[in-house]
Structure formats: C-alpha cells, structure tokens
Amino acid sequence: MGDSGWVGAGGYYHFPDYVFDLDCVTRAFGAPSIRLIGHSMGGTISLLYAGTFPKRVSKLSLIEGIGPLGMSYADAPPRMEKWITEVRERGRGHFREYTSIEAGASQLRQTNPRLHPALALDLARAAMKQNDKGKWVWKFDPLHRTLTPQPFYTAQALEFLRRIECPVLIVDGKESRQARRTDKQERYDVIANYRRATIDSAGHMVHQDNPEQLAEVVAAFLKS
C-alpha cells in the first residue's frame, strides 16, 4: 500500500529485486517451505521464485499471473529507450493529486467498474496520504508507473516454469482480457502438476471482483 520504504536514489524496481525481496521474507519466516499466492505481477514474481527455489514452495497459486505477453530480442532497444525517457520525464515527480480520499476511490472504480464502492473507499484510505498542499496522493513510489526496461522472454519463463515441482493452481477471471490470450497454453504445458479454475463475474482483479469464490477455490486447493 506504499508504506514500505522506497528504493534509494538511482535505484529501480527490477523483477530480480522483487524475487530477492520475496526470498528475504521467506527466510525471515524460517519455514522450510511455503505456500505461495501471487496475483498479476505478483504471480510472475511467484513463478520466478518457485522456479528458482523449487524445494521451498509446497503449493503455488497464480491468479491471473502466468506472466505478461512474450517479447522478442528486437523489442529490447526501444523498450530500454522508453524506460529511460519515462524515468527522466516522469520519475518521482509525477503525482496525481486528488481533492479527497473519495475522489481517489472514484478513480479506482473508474479503473475497475466491478469494484464495490465500500471496498474502493477502504483501499483508498489505506493507500493515500495528504501532501504539503493538503491534496491527496497515492503512497506508492511513482517509479512503479514507469515501464520496466527488461522485456519478458517466453523462452526464459518456460525454463522457470519447467523447474516448478509443487502443485500449481492457475486462476483466471472469466471476464478478464487475459482470458483471450492464446499464448498461455505453451506455458501450462511445461508445468509438471497444475490445475485451472475460472472465477465467474471477475475480470483481472479477481480478488476484488469476486473474493468469495476465489477464496473458496484457493482454500480447497491448499487443503487438497
């Protein structure tokens, strides 16, 4: 929600950094293995972690999180250029200001019309703060809004997925745009042990759109 520390000056949030953060958390728990759940970008981080340390993950739930669309090597130079341009032109100076928490909640509902108004307000209360001008802004680091410089390569992702040893639950929102992707089956095919579930009345933000059905499906998987 933006309450943790931001990366230092000159730093950035690369996927290996997220995987390292996750490793630090799991080691702090002191458990020999964990059950891991990740949504969207968190799903990508989770599959990378489970592929890096297959013995440390006993069950893995990927909610709309099988990784972004694959790219080619030719995508790398223009992506690097766009990243540098965005960091230079936007960086941490790009804050959208709101007159109230309610205005922030309204923005969340514009982004995701399925989001219940009460939940949108709860999320805004947790994720916003007032600046020196008395305006409300999101607490997360604006660097997160810039495009990561490293393309996502399918061939590389397949090798991480291939190394996952634990049972995997793949969850999709029935009304998500991700459901129309035709490239995901190639990734499923290299996972040794997986099952799929589709959540009704849910888009990409499954946990916000239909939390009850999602919880039921994930709980059943963890108990099985």
GROMACS elastic network, one bead per residue, 0.5 to 0.9 nm:
[ bonds ]
;  ai    aj funct       b0    kb
    1     4     6  0.78558   500
    1   123     6  0.84676   500
    1   126     6  0.65586   500
    1   128     6  0.82505   500
    1   138     6  0.85320   500
    1   139     6  0.68009   500
    1   140     6  0.64316   500
    2     5     6  0.77945   500
    2     6     6  0.83291   500
    2   126     6  0.88065   500
    2   127     6  0.63752   500
    2   128     6  0.82796   500
    2   138     6  0.75928   500
    2   141     6  0.69127   500
    3     6     6  0.87859   500
    3   127     6  0.81308   500
    3   139     6  0.68550   500
    3   140     6  0.73993   500
    4   140     6  0.85219   500
    5     8     6  0.87358   500
    5   141     6  0.89254   500
    6   140     6  0.81291   500
    6   141     6  0.63152   500
    7    10     6  0.82535   500
    7    11     6  0.57659   500
    7    12     6  0.64628   500
    7    13     6  0.74227   500
    7   141     6  0.84799   500
    8    11     6  0.54492   500
    8    12     6  0.80471   500
    9    12     6  0.84698   500
   12    17     6  0.85611   500
   12   143     6  0.74002   500
   12   144     6  0.86779   500
   12   148     6  0.88622   500
   13    16     6  0.83492   500
   13    17     6  0.62245   500
   13    18     6  0.71735   500
   13   143     6  0.78369   500
   13   144     6  0.73080   500
   13   148     6  0.79500   500
   14    17     6  0.52318   500
   14    18     6  0.67233   500
   14   148     6  0.69969   500
   14   149     6  0.83744   500
   14   150     6  0.80890   500
   15    18     6  0.51281   500
   15    19     6  0.63559   500
   15    20     6  0.86545   500
   15    44     6  0.86701   500
   15    45     6  0.68872   500
   15    48     6  0.89150   500
   15   148     6  0.86990   500
   15   150     6  0.87215   500
   16    19     6  0.50169   500
   16    20     6  0.61001   500
   16    21     6  0.85624   500
   16    45     6  0.83532   500
   16    48     6  0.87587   500
   17    20     6  0.50607   500
   17    21     6  0.61628   500
   17    22     6  0.86658   500
   18    22     6  0.62270   500
   18    23     6  0.86252   500
   18    42     6  0.88646   500
   18    45     6  0.66479   500
   19    22     6  0.50782   500
   19    23     6  0.62437   500
   19    24     6  0.87216   500
   19    45     6  0.58505   500
   19    46     6  0.76478   500
   19    48     6  0.70903   500
   19    49     6  0.59163   500
   20    24     6  0.62698   500
   20    25     6  0.87591   500
   20    49     6  0.85306   500
   21    24     6  0.50787   500
   21    25     6  0.63864   500
   21    26     6  0.88086   500
   22    25     6  0.50910   500
   22    26     6  0.62419   500
   22    27     6  0.85975   500
   22    45     6  0.82827   500
   22    46     6  0.83652   500
   22    49     6  0.77166   500
   23    26     6  0.51858   500
   23    27     6  0.61058   500
   23    28     6  0.85106   500
   23    49     6  0.77041   500
   24    27     6  0.52509   500
   24    28     6  0.61615   500
   24    29     6  0.88640   500
   25    28     6  0.50666   500
   25    29     6  0.65423   500
   26    29     6  0.52179   500
   26    30     6  0.67787   500
   26    31     6  0.71597   500
   26    32     6  0.88342   500
   26    33     6  0.82471   500
   26    34     6  0.74721   500
   26    56     6  0.87786   500
   27    30     6  0.51230   500
   27    31     6  0.71335   500
   27    32     6  0.85605   500
   28    31     6  0.82458   500
   29    32     6  0.88911   500
   30    33     6  0.86908   500
   31    34     6  0.68103   500
   31    56     6  0.85889   500
   32    55     6  0.84087   500
   32    56     6  0.62230   500
   32    57     6  0.86667   500
   33    55     6  0.70016   500
   33    57     6  0.51998   500
   33    58     6  0.59799   500
   34    56     6  0.62247   500
   34    58     6  0.57465   500
   34    59     6  0.72344   500
   34    60     6  0.88100   500
   35    56     6  0.87615   500
   35    57     6  0.58299   500
   35    58     6  0.54641   500
   35    60     6  0.60011   500
   35    61     6  0.81331   500
   35   222     6  0.78910   500
   36    46     6  0.69221   500
   36    50     6  0.85752   500
   36    57     6  0.67686   500
   36    58     6  0.79288   500
   36    59     6  0.62311   500
   36    61     6  0.62463   500
   36    62     6  0.85180   500
   37    42     6  0.80454   500
   37    43     6  0.71544   500
   37    46     6  0.71784   500
   37    59     6  0.84073   500
   37    60     6  0.59002   500
   37    62     6  0.61142   500
   37    63     6  0.75139   500
   37   218     6  0.88838   500
   38    41     6  0.75649   500
   38    44     6  0.74798   500
   38    45     6  0.74871   500
   38    46     6  0.58286   500
   38    47     6  0.84113   500
   38    60     6  0.81178   500
   38    61     6  0.63595   500
   38    62     6  0.53204   500
   38    63     6  0.60566   500
   38    64     6  0.84658   500
   38    65     6  0.67597   500
   39    44     6  0.79435   500
   39    46     6  0.86985   500
   39    61     6  0.84177   500
   39    62     6  0.61069   500
   39    64     6  0.58585   500
   39    65     6  0.53607   500
   39   205     6  0.82860   500
   39   206     6  0.85865   500
   39   207     6  0.85493   500
   40    44     6  0.66204   500
   40    45     6  0.88444   500
   40    62     6  0.77905   500
   40    63     6  0.63695   500
   40    64     6  0.51072   500
   40    66     6  0.75613   500
   40    67     6  0.73883   500
   40    68     6  0.84893   500
   40   204     6  0.79534   500
   40   205     6  0.84781   500
   41    44     6  0.50734   500
   41    45     6  0.63555   500
   41    46     6  0.85765   500
   41    64     6  0.86695   500
   41    65     6  0.63595   500
   41    66     6  0.88279   500
   41    67     6  0.72697   500
   41    68     6  0.82347   500
   42    46     6  0.60286   500
   42    47     6  0.86536   500
   42    62     6  0.83522   500
   42    63     6  0.86732   500
   42    65     6  0.69047   500
   43    47     6  0.61504   500
   43    48     6  0.85177   500
   43    61     6  0.78419   500
   43    62     6  0.51049   500
   43    63     6  0.64218   500
   43    64     6  0.71409   500
   43    66     6  0.63725   500
   43    67     6  0.71060   500
   44    47     6  0.52765   500
   44    48     6  0.62179   500
   44    49     6  0.85956   500
   44    62     6  0.80744   500
   44    65     6  0.55517   500
   44    66     6  0.60757   500
   44    68     6  0.79575   500
   45    48     6  0.51807   500
   45    49     6  0.61598   500
   45    50     6  0.86562   500
   45    65     6  0.86927   500
   45    67     6  0.87107   500
   46    49     6  0.50407   500
   46    50     6  0.60620   500
   46    51     6  0.84618   500
   46    60     6  0.77177   500
   46    61     6  0.85297   500
   46    62     6  0.76487   500
   46    65     6  0.84840   500
   47    50     6  0.50373   500
   47    51     6  0.59766   500
   47    52     6  0.84096   500
   47    60     6  0.79025   500
   47    62     6  0.77613   500
   47    65     6  0.82950   500
   47    66     6  0.75885   500
   47    67     6  0.84107   500
   47   157     6  0.86122   500
   47   160     6  0.70285   500
   47   161     6  0.65783   500
   47   164     6  0.78207   500
   48    51     6  0.51423   500
   48    52     6  0.60621   500
   48    53     6  0.85876   500
   48   157     6  0.77091   500
   48   160     6  0.58886   500
   48   161     6  0.75489   500
   49    52     6  0.50083   500
   49    53     6  0.59888   500
   49    54     6  0.78212   500
   49    56     6  0.89368   500
   49    57     6  0.84666   500
   49   160     6  0.83364   500
   50    53     6  0.51931   500
   50    55     6  0.79679   500
   50    56     6  0.72600   500
   50    57     6  0.59193   500
   50    60     6  0.77601   500
   50   160     6  0.76612   500
   50   161     6  0.79764   500
   50   163     6  0.78052   500
   50   164     6  0.57354   500
   50   165     6  0.81564   500
   50   166     6  0.83851   500
   51    54     6  0.54061   500
   51   159     6  0.77639   500
   51   161     6  0.57651   500
   51   162     6  0.72472   500
   51   165     6  0.81518   500
   52   160     6  0.66907   500
   52   163     6  0.75293   500
   52   164     6  0.81587   500
   53    56     6  0.55629   500
   53    57     6  0.72255   500
   53   163     6  0.85768   500
   53   164     6  0.81598   500
   54    57     6  0.58649   500
   54    58     6  0.82334   500
   54   163     6  0.65498   500
   54   164     6  0.52735   500
   54   165     6  0.57145   500
   54   166     6  0.72566   500
   55    58     6  0.73162   500
   55   164     6  0.85277   500
   55   165     6  0.73725   500
   55   166     6  0.81217   500
   57    60     6  0.68725   500
   57   164     6  0.84831   500
   57   165     6  0.82021   500
   57   166     6  0.65606   500
   58   165     6  0.81607   500
   58   166     6  0.52816   500
   58   167     6  0.72674   500
   59   165     6  0.89256   500
   59   166     6  0.53515   500
   59   167     6  0.53293   500
   59   168     6  0.61299   500
   59   169     6  0.80765   500
   59   221     6  0.85986   500
   59   222     6  0.71457   500
   60   166     6  0.68958   500
   60   167     6  0.64249   500
   60   169     6  0.62419   500
   60   170     6  0.85333   500
   60   222     6  0.89109   500
   61    65     6  0.87159   500
   61   167     6  0.86237   500
   61   168     6  0.57460   500
   61   170     6  0.60400   500
   61   171     6  0.74002   500
   61   218     6  0.73536   500
   61   221     6  0.85444   500
   61   222     6  0.89126   500
   62    66     6  0.65454   500
   62   168     6  0.73994   500
   62   169     6  0.61093   500
   62   171     6  0.60775   500
   62   172     6  0.86462   500
   63    66     6  0.78515   500
   63   169     6  0.81334   500
   63   170     6  0.60722   500
   63   172     6  0.61383   500
   63   173     6  0.83531   500
   63   204     6  0.86156   500
   63   205     6  0.88798   500
   63   206     6  0.75188   500
   63   207     6  0.86088   500
   64    67     6  0.82461   500
   64   170     6  0.74118   500
   64   171     6  0.59713   500
   64   172     6  0.51745   500
   64   173     6  0.71950   500
   64   176     6  0.85926   500
   64   178     6  0.72991   500
   64   179     6  0.87349   500
   64   204     6  0.64278   500
   64   205     6  0.81978   500
   64   206     6  0.79349   500
   65    68     6  0.79356   500
   65   170     6  0.78338   500
   65   171     6  0.81016   500
   65   172     6  0.85066   500
   66   170     6  0.77864   500
   66   184     6  0.73005   500
   66   187     6  0.75909   500
   66   188     6  0.85086   500
   67    70     6  0.81814   500
   67   152     6  0.79959   500
   67   154     6  0.86237   500
   67   157     6  0.78881   500
   67   184     6  0.86515   500
   68    71     6  0.89798   500
   68   152     6  0.68071   500
   68   154     6  0.88644   500
   69   152     6  0.70957   500
   69   153     6  0.82827   500
   69   154     6  0.77602   500
   69   181     6  0.85129   500
   69   183     6  0.75600   500
   69   184     6  0.86706   500
   70   151     6  0.77593   500
   70   152     6  0.53751   500
   70   153     6  0.50496   500
   70   155     6  0.83534   500
   70   157     6  0.88504   500
   70   183     6  0.82790   500
   71    74     6  0.81419   500
   71    75     6  0.63844   500
   71    76     6  0.83674   500
   71   151     6  0.60608   500
   71   152     6  0.56987   500
   71   153     6  0.53644   500
   71   154     6  0.70791   500
   72    75     6  0.54221   500
   72    76     6  0.74105   500
   72   151     6  0.77202   500
   72   152     6  0.82857   500
   72   153     6  0.67243   500
   72   154     6  0.86978   500
   73    76     6  0.55328   500
   73    77     6  0.82683   500
   73   151     6  0.79775   500
   73   153     6  0.81279   500
   74    77     6  0.67775   500
   74    78     6  0.81079   500
   75    78     6  0.60238   500
   75    79     6  0.61293   500
   75    80     6  0.87112   500
   75   151     6  0.69707   500
   76    79     6  0.51597   500
   76    80     6  0.60876   500
   76    81     6  0.86957   500
   76   149     6  0.75828   500
   76   150     6  0.68713   500
   76   151     6  0.60216   500
   77    80     6  0.51495   500
   77    81     6  0.63085   500
   77    82     6  0.87268   500
   77   149     6  0.88734   500
   78    82     6  0.61313   500
   78    83     6  0.85854   500
   79    82     6  0.50590   500
   79    83     6  0.61296   500
   79    84     6  0.86948   500
   79   147     6  0.79068   500
   79   148     6  0.79659   500
   79   149     6  0.56822   500
   79   150     6  0.74117   500
   79   151     6  0.72961   500
   80    83     6  0.51324   500
   80    84     6  0.63209   500
   80    85     6  0.86079   500
   80   147     6  0.88848   500
   80   148     6  0.81011   500
   80   150     6  0.72693   500
   80   151     6  0.88348   500
   81    84     6  0.53377   500
   81    85     6  0.61759   500
   81    86     6  0.86619   500
   81   149     6  0.80496   500
   82    85     6  0.50356   500
   82    86     6  0.60728   500
   82    87     6  0.85804   500
   82   146     6  0.89674   500
   82   147     6  0.72889   500
   82   148     6  0.89675   500
   82   149     6  0.77469   500
   83    86     6  0.51810   500
   83    87     6  0.61478   500
   83    88     6  0.85277   500
   83   146     6  0.66653   500
   83   147     6  0.53523   500
   83   148     6  0.61758   500
   83   149     6  0.53564   500
   84    87     6  0.52130   500
   84    88     6  0.60716   500
   84    89     6  0.84970   500
   84   147     6  0.89077   500
   84   149     6  0.79641   500
   85    88     6  0.52000   500
   85    89     6  0.59647   500
   85    90     6  0.81418   500
   86    89     6  0.51863   500
   86    90     6  0.54291   500
   86    91     6  0.66278   500
   86   145     6  0.89907   500
   86   146     6  0.59142   500
   86   147     6  0.72755   500
   87    90     6  0.54096   500
   87    92     6  0.79723   500
   87   143     6  0.71698   500
   87   146     6  0.65292   500
   87   147     6  0.85394   500
   88    91     6  0.58242   500
   89    93     6  0.84307   500
   89    94     6  0.86673   500
   90    93     6  0.58242   500
   90    94     6  0.53070   500
   90   142     6  0.81727   500
   90   143     6  0.80975   500
   90   145     6  0.89895   500
   90   146     6  0.78596   500
   91    94     6  0.65178   500
   91   142     6  0.65364   500
   91   143     6  0.55373   500
   91   145     6  0.86222   500
   91   146     6  0.74552   500
   92    95     6  0.74959   500
   92   141     6  0.69182   500
   92   142     6  0.51241   500
   92   143     6  0.59079   500
   93   142     6  0.75882   500
   94   142     6  0.65198   500
   94   143     6  0.88483   500
   95   137     6  0.66100   500
   95   138     6  0.77068   500
   95   142     6  0.70049   500
   96   136     6  0.84285   500
   96   137     6  0.62470   500
   96   138     6  0.78190   500
   97   100     6  0.89419   500
   97   104     6  0.88282   500
   97   131     6  0.87640   500
   97   135     6  0.57651   500
   97   136     6  0.55758   500
   97   137     6  0.51760   500
   97   138     6  0.82789   500
   98   101     6  0.73272   500
   98   102     6  0.87325   500
   98   103     6  0.60637   500
   98   104     6  0.63442   500
   98   135     6  0.56754   500
   98   137     6  0.63264   500
   99   102     6  0.82504   500
   99   103     6  0.64643   500
   99   104     6  0.82995   500
   99   134     6  0.81936   500
   99   135     6  0.55552   500
   99   136     6  0.61289   500
  100   103     6  0.51927   500
  100   104     6  0.66945   500
  100   105     6  0.88637   500
  100   130     6  0.89407   500
  100   135     6  0.71135   500
  100   136     6  0.59197   500
  101   104     6  0.50353   500
  101   105     6  0.62707   500
  101   106     6  0.86427   500
  101   121     6  0.73402   500
  101   124     6  0.60212   500
  101   125     6  0.63807   500
  101   128     6  0.71250   500
  101   129     6  0.85391   500
  101   136     6  0.66061   500
  101   137     6  0.87122   500
  102   106     6  0.61654   500
  102   107     6  0.86764   500
  102   120     6  0.87578   500
  102   121     6  0.65122   500
  102   124     6  0.75489   500
  102   125     6  0.86556   500
  103   107     6  0.63653   500
  103   108     6  0.88231   500
  103   124     6  0.88631   500
  103   136     6  0.88392   500
  104   107     6  0.50683   500
  104   108     6  0.64504   500
  104   109     6  0.88500   500
  104   120     6  0.84938   500
  104   121     6  0.80072   500
  104   124     6  0.59781   500
  104   125     6  0.87910   500
  104   128     6  0.79345   500
  104   136     6  0.78442   500
  104   137     6  0.80811   500
  104   138     6  0.83198   500
  105   108     6  0.50564   500
  105   109     6  0.64241   500
  105   110     6  0.87560   500
  105   117     6  0.75700   500
  105   118     6  0.88997   500
  105   119     6  0.86407   500
  105   120     6  0.50123   500
  105   121     6  0.50475   500
  105   122     6  0.81671   500
  105   123     6  0.73773   500
  105   124     6  0.53323   500
  105   125     6  0.83421   500
  106   109     6  0.51128   500
  106   110     6  0.62757   500
  106   111     6  0.87510   500
  106   117     6  0.81024   500
  106   120     6  0.74977   500
  106   121     6  0.81810   500
  107   111     6  0.63291   500
  107   112     6  0.86092   500
  107   120     6  0.89113   500
  108   111     6  0.51439   500
  108   112     6  0.61475   500
  108   113     6  0.80413   500
  108   115     6  0.77075   500
  108   120     6  0.63238   500
  108   121     6  0.87899   500
  108   123     6  0.86438   500
  108   124     6  0.79881   500
  109   114     6  0.71897   500
  109   115     6  0.57277   500
  109   116     6  0.78024   500
  109   117     6  0.73388   500
  109   120     6  0.66983   500
  110   113     6  0.55662   500
  110   115     6  0.89133   500
  111   115     6  0.88390   500
  112   115     6  0.56787   500
  112   203     6  0.85389   500
  112   205     6  0.78389   500
  112   209     6  0.87131   500
  113   116     6  0.80902   500
  114   201     6  0.85439   500
  114   202     6  0.77420   500
  114   203     6  0.80872   500
  114   205     6  0.88848   500
  114   208     6  0.79221   500
  114   209     6  0.57488   500
  115   118     6  0.85240   500
  115   119     6  0.68857   500
  115   120     6  0.63299   500
  115   205     6  0.86958   500
  115   208     6  0.61491   500
  115   209     6  0.59131   500
  116   119     6  0.53238   500
  116   120     6  0.61463   500
  116   121     6  0.87189   500
  116   208     6  0.79738   500
  116   209     6  0.78054   500
  117   120     6  0.50186   500
  117   121     6  0.62363   500
  117   122     6  0.86968   500
  118   121     6  0.51681   500
  118   122     6  0.62946   500
  118   123     6  0.87199   500
  119   123     6  0.61240   500
  119   124     6  0.85305   500
  119   208     6  0.80246   500
  120   123     6  0.51478   500
  120   124     6  0.61528   500
  120   125     6  0.86262   500
  121   124     6  0.50631   500
  121   125     6  0.61253   500
  121   126     6  0.86502   500
  122   125     6  0.51702   500
  122   126     6  0.63406   500
  122   127     6  0.86635   500
  123   126     6  0.51930   500
  123   127     6  0.60185   500
  123   128     6  0.84428   500
  124   127     6  0.50972   500
  124   128     6  0.57014   500
  124   138     6  0.81426   500
  125   128     6  0.58317   500
  125   129     6  0.80896   500
  126   129     6  0.84564   500
  126   139     6  0.89365   500
  127   137     6  0.85116   500
  127   138     6  0.57977   500
  127   139     6  0.57119   500
  127   140     6  0.75586   500
  128   136     6  0.63000   500
  128   137     6  0.54216   500
  128   139     6  0.52920   500
  128   140     6  0.84689   500
  129   135     6  0.81806   500
  129   136     6  0.54577   500
  129   137     6  0.55959   500
  129   138     6  0.63899   500
  129   139     6  0.61463   500
  130   133     6  0.76486   500
  130   134     6  0.54532   500
  130   135     6  0.53092   500
  130   137     6  0.62263   500
  130   138     6  0.87702   500
  131   134     6  0.53634   500
  131   135     6  0.55586   500
  131   136     6  0.62863   500
  131   137     6  0.69055   500
  132   135     6  0.74442   500
  133   136     6  0.87447   500
  137   140     6  0.89592   500
  138   141     6  0.82838   500
  138   142     6  0.86103   500
  139   142     6  0.85761   500
  140   143     6  0.85250   500
  140   144     6  0.76382   500
  141   144     6  0.59384   500
  141   145     6  0.81787   500
  142   145     6  0.55348   500
  142   146     6  0.75158   500
  143   146     6  0.54592   500
  143   147     6  0.86681   500
  144   147     6  0.78774   500
  144   148     6  0.85319   500
  145   148     6  0.89316   500
  147   150     6  0.88444   500
  148   151     6  0.76773   500
  150   153     6  0.89650   500
  152   156     6  0.81144   500
  152   157     6  0.78264   500
  153   156     6  0.54754   500
  153   157     6  0.63865   500
  153   158     6  0.88325   500
  154   158     6  0.61029   500
  154   159     6  0.88431   500
  154   187     6  0.81527   500
  155   158     6  0.52500   500
  155   159     6  0.67962   500
  156   159     6  0.54324   500
  156   160     6  0.68947   500
  156   161     6  0.89967   500
  157   160     6  0.52448   500
  157   161     6  0.62529   500
  157   162     6  0.85429   500
  157   187     6  0.79579   500
  158   161     6  0.50160   500
  158   162     6  0.59030   500
  158   163     6  0.86921   500
  158   186     6  0.82441   500
  158   187     6  0.60631   500
  158   190     6  0.67801   500
  158   191     6  0.86172   500
  159   162     6  0.50181   500
  159   163     6  0.64966   500
  159   190     6  0.83619   500
  160   163     6  0.54040   500
  160   164     6  0.68996   500
  161   164     6  0.54535   500
  161   165     6  0.89678   500
  161   187     6  0.71978   500
  161   188     6  0.83214   500
  161   190     6  0.64337   500
  161   191     6  0.57431   500
  161   192     6  0.85865   500
  162   165     6  0.81691   500
  162   187     6  0.86916   500
  162   189     6  0.88808   500
  162   190     6  0.51413   500
  162   191     6  0.54763   500
  162   192     6  0.70512   500
  163   190     6  0.87476   500
  163   191     6  0.78882   500
  163   192     6  0.84043   500
  164   167     6  0.83384   500
  164   168     6  0.85144   500
  164   191     6  0.67355   500
  164   192     6  0.71919   500
  164   193     6  0.85875   500
  165   168     6  0.87229   500
  165   191     6  0.81276   500
  165   192     6  0.66787   500
  165   193     6  0.74399   500
  166   192     6  0.80968   500
  166   193     6  0.69165   500
  166   194     6  0.85880   500
  167   191     6  0.88909   500
  167   192     6  0.78873   500
  167   193     6  0.50694   500
  167   194     6  0.56374   500
  167   195     6  0.80019   500
  168   191     6  0.79500   500
  168   192     6  0.86255   500
  168   193     6  0.61737   500
  168   195     6  0.63914   500
  168   196     6  0.84634   500
  168   221     6  0.88876   500
  169   193     6  0.88399   500
  169   194     6  0.57480   500
  169   195     6  0.51530   500
  169   196     6  0.57959   500
  169   197     6  0.73979   500
  169   218     6  0.78145   500
  169   221     6  0.71665   500
  170   188     6  0.89218   500
  170   194     6  0.71642   500
  170   195     6  0.62040   500
  170   197     6  0.62510   500
  170   198     6  0.84880   500
  171   195     6  0.87054   500
  171   196     6  0.58914   500
  171   198     6  0.57275   500
  171   199     6  0.72185   500
  171   206     6  0.86272   500
  171   214     6  0.82818   500
  171   217     6  0.87198   500
  171   218     6  0.87290   500
  172   175     6  0.85718   500
  172   176     6  0.73038   500
  172   178     6  0.77847   500
  172   179     6  0.67872   500
  172   196     6  0.79258   500
  172   197     6  0.64618   500
  172   199     6  0.62207   500
  172   202     6  0.83462   500
  172   203     6  0.80487   500
  172   204     6  0.75054   500
  172   206     6  0.75377   500
  173   176     6  0.51052   500
  173   177     6  0.86058   500
  173   178     6  0.80995   500
  173   179     6  0.71794   500
  173   197     6  0.87251   500
  173   198     6  0.57070   500
  173   200     6  0.65543   500
  173   201     6  0.73844   500
  173   204     6  0.57811   500
  173   205     6  0.76398   500
  173   206     6  0.57225   500
  173   209     6  0.88254   500
  173   210     6  0.89358   500
  174   177     6  0.87185   500
  174   179     6  0.67431   500
  174   198     6  0.57031   500
  174   199     6  0.56013   500
  174   200     6  0.53552   500
  174   201     6  0.65891   500
  174   202     6  0.58252   500
  174   203     6  0.63776   500
  174   204     6  0.86630   500
  175   178     6  0.84595   500
  175   179     6  0.71774   500
  175   199     6  0.86111   500
  175   200     6  0.75170   500
  175   201     6  0.66435   500
  175   202     6  0.55986   500
  175   204     6  0.76246   500
  176   179     6  0.54440   500
  176   180     6  0.77865   500
  176   202     6  0.68429   500
  176   205     6  0.83082   500
  176   206     6  0.86920   500
  177   180     6  0.57178   500
  177   181     6  0.74953   500
  177   203     6  0.73335   500
  177   204     6  0.72306   500
  178   181     6  0.54452   500
  178   203     6  0.85610   500
  178   204     6  0.72002   500
  179   182     6  0.83850   500
  179   204     6  0.89723   500
  181   184     6  0.65269   500
  182   185     6  0.69983   500
  182   186     6  0.88070   500
  183   186     6  0.61350   500
  183   187     6  0.75929   500
  184   187     6  0.53175   500
  184   188     6  0.64243   500
  184   189     6  0.88262   500
  185   189     6  0.60929   500
  186   189     6  0.53094   500
  186   190     6  0.71255   500
  187   190     6  0.57812   500
  187   191     6  0.70884   500
  188   191     6  0.54719   500
  188   192     6  0.86319   500
  188   194     6  0.76655   500
  189   192     6  0.78164   500
  191   194     6  0.64164   500
  197   217     6  0.75084   500
  198   202     6  0.88847   500
  198   214     6  0.89251   500
  199   202     6  0.60817   500
  199   203     6  0.86028   500
  199   206     6  0.73083   500
  199   210     6  0.73447   500
  199   213     6  0.66757   500
  199   214     6  0.65677   500
  199   217     6  0.86105   500
  200   203     6  0.85960   500
  200   210     6  0.74271   500
  200   213     6  0.79580   500
  201   206     6  0.85972   500
  201   209     6  0.68763   500
  201   210     6  0.65621   500
  202   205     6  0.69248   500
  202   206     6  0.52193   500
  202   207     6  0.83174   500
  202   208     6  0.81418   500
  202   209     6  0.50283   500
  202   210     6  0.58531   500
  203   206     6  0.58169   500
  203   209     6  0.69101   500
  203   210     6  0.89710   500
  204   207     6  0.86793   500
  204   209     6  0.85072   500
  205   208     6  0.55091   500
  205   209     6  0.61308   500
  205   210     6  0.86174   500
  206   209     6  0.50982   500
  206   210     6  0.58481   500
  206   211     6  0.68000   500
  206   214     6  0.71361   500
  207   210     6  0.59205   500
  207   212     6  0.83105   500
  207   213     6  0.89615   500
  207   214     6  0.65445   500
  207   215     6  0.82091   500
  208   211     6  0.57974   500
  210   213     6  0.58413   500
  210   214     6  0.63390   500
  210   215     6  0.87191   500
  211   214     6  0.50691   500
  211   215     6  0.59198   500
  211   216     6  0.85146   500
  212   215     6  0.52252   500
  212   216     6  0.62625   500
  212   217     6  0.87855   500
  213   216     6  0.50390   500
  213   217     6  0.62389   500
  213   218     6  0.86428   500
  214   217     6  0.52174   500
  214   218     6  0.61269   500
  214   219     6  0.84125   500
  215   218     6  0.52220   500
  215   219     6  0.58244   500
  215   220     6  0.83956   500
  216   219     6  0.52699   500
  216   220     6  0.61641   500
  216   221     6  0.86692   500
  217   220     6  0.53068   500
  217   221     6  0.63404   500
  217   222     6  0.88289   500
  218   221     6  0.50520   500
  218   222     6  0.62049   500
  218   223     6  0.86695   500
  219   222     6  0.51249   500
  219   223     6  0.61903   500
  219   224     6  0.85696   500
  220   223     6  0.52081   500
  220   224     6  0.60541   500
  221   224     6  0.52250   500
